[in-house]
Each structure stands twice: as structure tokens, then as C-alpha cells.
Amino acid sequence: MRVAIDDELTIVTASSYRETLLSALRDASDVRVELSGISDLDTAGLQVLLLMRDEAARRHVPVEFTSPSGAVAEVLALTGVVL
């Protein structure tokens, strides 16, 4: 299943995207999360991505995060987080 995030992933939208991503884990045997449309990423949004990564591992569902936008790449570089 492919999930695209085409918005900011911040405290304002994190709850909604959290539900979208966790729902994808329940409904698919593998998930690809397209990150190129993320215009802004804060720590709440990063927490959602980390939750997705960790929950996928717990459920043994392969997840791939693809095409990080500049905003995503910057936050990942600053924090040292590997998705």
C-alpha cells in the first residue's frame, strides 16, 4: 500500500496522519510512505514517523519511507534519525 503525505506534518496535522499511517499498517502486507510532499516537519511529525517505523517492525510489516522532501531531510540530518 502506498501512502502519500502532501501537507505539513506538524503538531497541527500529526494526529490525523498518525491514524492514516496506522490504518495502512492494519490493512496492508507492506507499506510505502511517500515523503516528498511534506512541506514542514516538526517534532510531533517526527514522532508520527518514528511510531510508524516502530509499529511496523513490531507487526512484522515491511515499511519503506521514500523521497524525503527538503524539510524532512533537514530534520533527519539534524536529529540523526534513520527511517
Secondary structure by P-SEA (a helix, b strand, c coil): cbbbbccccccccaaaaaaaaaaaaacccbbbbbccccccccaaaaaaaaaaaaaaaaacbbbbbccccaaaaaaaaaacccc
